[in-house]
Amino acid sequence: MFEAEPEEFDLMRRPPRRPNAKIFDCKLVLLGLQQGTILFALLLAVYLLATRAGLAVEQARALTFSAMIIGDIWLTFINRSWSLPLHASVKRSIAITCSCRLTYKIRVVSAATSD
């Protein structure tokens, strides 16, 4: 999905990465740990609230798992561009996702009707 996205507007204006620079520098690792900790705290809150609300353990786990998937998708939206604002990144993501789904549906329908 990401390879279908247009490049960012300032891509060619950025200086190249130093050859000896690490791919995952300390700042990026700390950002990932911070985001992961926040998501974990939110998921723990979802699970605790679900069990206190009287949901069965299986239902609470399913709800927490669904919240984790949604949280991962939002982390993908948040981290996919450092130069675009969040709303522009989300709008671009929705457009690309819809076009991929439409392409998939067209292929499935054409394959189903050609049999």
N, C-alpha and C positions, 0 to 999 in steps of 0.2 A: 504494500500500500504506500509506503513512504517513497519508494523510487518513482512513483507516478506524480509526485508533487513538484511544482516548479521551485527552482532554487530561490533563495532569499535575495532581495534586491541589492544588497551590498556585498555579496559573496566575493566578487572580484576585487573589491576595494580593501578587503581584510588582508593584513599581512600574513604570510605563511607561518605555520607552526614551526617552532625551532626543531631541528632534526633530533636533538637530544631530549626534547620535552616528552614527558610521560603522557600517555593518552588519558589516564585517569589521575589528574592531579589532586592535591589535598583539598582544594576548594570544591571540586566536583564530588569527591567522596563524602565530604562533610555535608554537602547539600543533599546527597542521596540518603545519608543516615538521618538527617533532619526530616526529610519528607517521609521516609519509612517509619520513623518513630511517631510522627503525627498520624499517619494512616493506621499504624498499629493501635494507638490510643483510641482513635475513632472506632475501629473494629471491636476493641475490647468493650467500649461503651455500648455499641450496638448489641453485642452478645449479652452483656449484663442487663441491659434494659429489656431485651427480649425474654430472658429467663425470669426476670422479676415481674414481667407482664403476664406470666403464666404460660408461655409457649413451651412446648416439649423441647427437650434437648436437641432432637433432630431438626425441628423447625428453626430453633435458634441458630444452629450451625448452618443451615441452608440460607437463612437470612444474612448471617455474617459473611458467608461465602459470596453471596450476591453483592453485598456491600463492598467486599474486597475487589471483585471484578470491576465494579463501577469506579472504585477508587483508583485502580490501576489504569483504567481508561482515562480518567481525569489527569492522572500524573503524566500519561503520555501526551495529552493535549497541552498541559502546562509546560512540559520540558521539550517540546519539539522545535521551538523557535525561541532564540534569545533576542531577536530584533523585532518580532511582531508582538503586538499586544495580544492578550489572551483571547479576546473576542474575535480577532481576525484569525488567529490560529484555529479556534474552534469552528468558525465559519468555513474555513478552508477544509478542515477535516470532514465536516458534514458533507460538503460538496463532493469531495473525493470518495467518501464512503458510499454516497448515493449513486455516483457514476459506476463504481465497482459493482454494487449490488444490481444495478440495472443491466450491466454487461453480463453478469452471472445469470440473471433471470432470462435474458435473451438467449444465451447459450443453452440453458436448460430447456426452455420452451422449444427452441429449434431442434435440439437433440431428441426431445420427446415426440415431436411431430414428424420427424424424419423416419421414425421406425415404422 
